[in-house]
Amino acid sequence: MREYLFTIALSAALCFLITPFIKKLAMNGGAFIHLRKRDVHQVVTPRWGGVSMWIAMSITFLIVNHLPLVGKSFGREATGIFLAGTFIMLMGAIDDRYDLDSITKFAGQAVAGGILLLHGVQILWLPINGIYTLPPNIGQLLTILFVMVVINAVNFVDGLDGLATGIVAICAGSFFAYSYLLAVINGFSRAGAPSLITAVLIGMCLGFLPHNYHPARIFMGDSGAMFLGLLLSAAAITLTGQIDANAITDRGSGSALLPLLLPFTILAIPLIDLTMAIIRRVRAGRSPFAADSEHLHHQLLKMGNTHRRTTFILYIFTALFAIPPVVAAFTPLWVAGIVGLLIFGIGFVMAKENWVRV
């Protein structure tokens, strides 16, 4: 665990220190967001937060590659995730500057999914009548679709200062806990890559959050939202779509259904927001990807919640969906139920006492 804690701390420190320089670079390079009707911020703010995250990840990889335990996680899959993340970050950085159209971004997301496939990151099975091994072409299609869905879910939820950053950190933390317990405690070697990716992901979010929390001095932009979404989806695939579910059950690490359900419980809030947005816009006769101000965070703001309170509420709901299922994988259900009640109770008390009023 010490090596993973070092990885998280290193990634966080690097991202925190690098971000101010990227902020200046973004302003000088014209990668900033002008004020729009649907936005809640009041000043022109630079983007390219994803660039600082990518630099932090790259340097972290170079350093932790030499650690005895974490270094074993580097291989074909980790290389593919790095290359796909680099591609999607660069495309997002271009979009932050020049506002690419949706078709171009979807095509780029599909290409990033293809890079993952070329390096062995692919959904291999589904729990249908036991464990059903997917035909390669079906698994490849589902992999690319899943990558695109998660990328856009993270992008959609990135509407308030610090919201997407915090939600991704919570999701990554849950994925890390599950993959670490599988890899280190239960000896599943294939869980090493997602443990590494999610550890770096947690650090990047923690390092970026002080710059991005309300009032934000820099936004992650599409370079960050698509980058984080790509890393989350890749970690979920390597963690839940490739490990033998029967072996997990035999080791007492939860039911065979859990690996399939885990990504959807951990990513519940972004996926719910994405689904509601598409349904809402299609019913209104608009493009499902036409921007509006009716997301979950907009609705909470309209109910009278402050910016920070709204962000905190969505953090709590993310934790409620994400953490108890991971606990249930390794402990009795009643323990997971108690954990869920504790999360809800802490969130309720903090909100009620106005600890997050401003």
N, C-alpha and C positions, 0 to 999 in steps of 0.2 A: 504493500500500500504506500510506503514511503516514496517509491519511485513515481507512482501515479500522482501523489500529492505534490511532488516536485514538478511534475509535468504541468499540472494545473496552475501552480504558483508561477512558474516560468512563463507560460502562455499569457497569464493575466498581467504580469509585470511588463512584458514586452508590448502587449496591446495598449496598456495604459500609457506607456512612455512614447510609443510611436504615434498614437492618434493625434496629438497636438500638431505634429509636423504635417501629417496628412490633411488636417483641417486647413492649414495655410496653403498647402498645395492645391486643394480643391477650390478654394476661393480664388486663387490666382489663375487656375485652369478653367474657371467658369463652371465647375461642377457644383452648383448650388441650386436650391429650390426657391422659386419665387412664391410669393403669397398667392394662394388660391382660395376660392370660396369654401371648399370642403376641408381645408387645413385648419388646425387649431393653434398653430404657432403664429407669432406676431412679427417675427423678424426674418430676414433672409438668412438661411442656414446652409452651410456646406454639406455635401454628401460625401461619398467615397469612404464611408466607414468600413466597408468591406475590404478596401485596400489595406488598411492598417491591420485588420484581422488576418488577412492572407499573409502579410509579412510576418506577423507574430507566429502564425502556424508554421511557416517555412523555417524560421530560425529555431523554433522549438523542436521541429522534426530533426534538424541537423544536430542538435545537442543531445536529445534523449535517445537518438539512434544508438548511442554508445553505452546506454545503461544496460545492465545484465538482464533484467526482467522485461522492461518496456521494449528494449531493442529487439526482442523476439517477435514482437507484433508487426515489425516491418516486413513486407513481402509484396507479392503481386497485388493483393487487394488494396493494401495501403497505398501503393504506388498509383493504382487506378483512381482511388479516391482523391489523392493529391492532384493528379492531372485533370480530372473532371472538375474539381473545385477551382483549379487555376483557370480553366476555360470559362466556367460560368461566372467567376469573379471578373474576368476581363470583359466579358460581354456586358455584365451589369455595370461596370465602370463606364463603358461607352454609352450605355443607356442613361446613366446618371448625367452625362454631359450632353448627349444629343437626342435623348428621348426616342428610342427605337419603337417601332410599331409592334403590336402584340404578336403578329405572325412570326416576325423575326425572332422575338424572344422565345416563343414556343418552340421554334425550330432549334434554337440554341440549347434549350433545355433538353430536347430530345437527343441532340448530339452529345451533351454531357452524359445522359443516360447510356448512350452507345459506348462512350469511353469506359464507363463502369463495366458494361458487358464484356468488352474486350479484355478486361483484367479480372474476369471471374466473379464480379459482384452481380449476382442474379438470384431471383426467387426460384427455388428449386422444387418446392412442395406446397401442398395445401392439405388441410385436415378433412378430406372428403372420403367417407367410408374407411376411416383409419387414416393412414398417411398416403396421399396420392402424389406420386412424382409427376411433375408437369412435363409435357413435351417441350423440348428446347425453345421452339418458336413461341409457344404460349407463355413460357416463363420469361422470355425476353420482352415480349409485349407488355406483360404485367409489370415487369421491372421498370420499363421506361414510363409507363403510365403512373406508377406509384411515385417515381422520382418527380415527375411533373406536378402531380397533385400536391405533394408536400412542399415543393418549392413555391407554388402559388399560394398555398395555405399560409405559409410564413409571410409571404409578401403581402397578402391581404390583411393580416393582423398587425402589420407594421404601420399603425396609424396614430399612435401617441408616443410621446417621448418615453423611451425606456421600455415600452410594452413588449415588442417582439424580442428585444434583447433578454429581458427577464424571463419571458415564457420559454424561449429556446434554452436558456440556462437551466430552468427547472426540468424541461423535457430531457435535456442531455444528462442531467444529474440522475434522473430515473433510469435512463438507458445504461449509464455507467454503472450504477449499483447492480443492475441485473447482469450485465456482461461481466463485471468484475467477480461477482459471486460464482458465475458459471466457469470463468476462466481460471481463477486462482483457488477458489474453495472446492469446486467440483471437478476441476481438471479438464474442461473443454477447451482445447487449444484453439479452436476456431473462433472463440469469443475474445481472443487477444486483440485483433484489429479494431473491433468496435470499442473495446475498453480504451485503447489509445486515442481513437478519433474523438470519442465523447469527452475524454479528459481534456484534450486540447480545446474542444468546443466550449466546455465549461469555463476554462481559463480565459478564452477570448471574450466571452460574454461578460465575465466579471470585470475584466480589464477595460472593456469598452463602456460598460454601464455608467460609471461616474461621469463620463463625457456626454452620455446620451440621455441620462435621467432628467426629468423636468426641473428647470428649463434646459433643453438640450442645446449643447454648443456645436454638435455635429450629428447628422443622421447617418444611419448605416446605408441608406439608399438601396437601389436594386443590387448593387455590387455586394452589399452585405446580406440582404434578405434572401436573395437567390443562393448565395454562397452558403449561408447557414442552413437553408432548406435542403441543399444538395448534401451537405455533411450529415444532417439528421436522417435523411432518407437512406443514404448509403450505410450508415451505422445500423439502421433498423433492418435493412436487407441482410447485411452480413451477420447480424445477431439473430434474427427471427426467421429468415427465409432460407437459411442454409444449414442450421444446426438440426440434427436428428431429434425430432420431438419425442420419439419413443424413448430415446436414451435419456432425455431430460426427465421424463416421467419415471423411468426406472431408478434414477438417482434421487427421486423425491423432491424434485425442483419444480413442482407444479404440474398442471395437466397439459396434455398435448395441445390443447387449444390456446394456451397462454401465449406461446411465441407468436401466433398469428394475431391474437387480439391486442397484444401489448402495444404495438405502434399506434393503434387507433385509440386506445385509452390514454396513452401518454400525449398524443397529439390532438386530443379531443377538441380543445378550444379553437385552435387554428382551423381544424377540419369542419367544425360546426359553423364557424364564421364564413368559411369558403362556401359551404353548401347553402347556407341561408342567403348569401349574396347572389349566387347563381340563380336560385329559385326566384328570389325577389326581382331580379332584373329581367329574367325571361318572362315572368308574368306581366311585367310592365312594358313588354315589347322592345326591350333594349338589349344590347349586347351583354352577355353574362360577364364580360370583363370591362364594361364601362364603369368608370369610377363614380362613387356616390358617397353620401355622408350618412349611411344607414347601417354601418357595421355595429357589432356588439358594443364597442367602446363609444361610438357616437350615441347609441341608445342610453348607455349609462350616464353619459354627460348630460343628455337631455332630461334625465331624471333628477338632476340637481347635484350630482356628484362632482367633486373637483377633479382636476386632471390626475393628481397623484392618487386620490381615493379610487378612481376608476381603474387605474393601472394596478393598484394593490388588489382590488376585488378580482380582477382577471388572473392575477398571480395565484390567489388562493384557490380559485376554481380549477386552474391548471394543476396545482398541487393535489387537489382532491381527486382529480381524474388520474393523475400520473403515479402518485406514490403508493396508495393502498394496493393496486394490482401487483406491483413489484414486491411489496411486503408479503402478499398472499402467495407468491411463488415459492417462498422459503419458510413460511410460518403458517400456523392455522388461520383460518378465515377470521376468527374472532379477534386475533391480534391486528389484522389489517383493518377490521372495523373500528377498533379502538384508535388506531393511527389516523383514520379518516375523521373520526370525531374530534380528536385533538387538533388536527389541522383546521377544521371548521371552527372549533371553539376559539383558538388563538386568533384566527382571522376576524371572527365576530367581535371579540373583545377589543382588538386593536382598532377596528373600524368604528365601533360604538364609542370608544373613548377618544375619538378624533385624533389618533396618533398619526393619521395620514391625511389631515385636513387640507394642508396647503399644497 
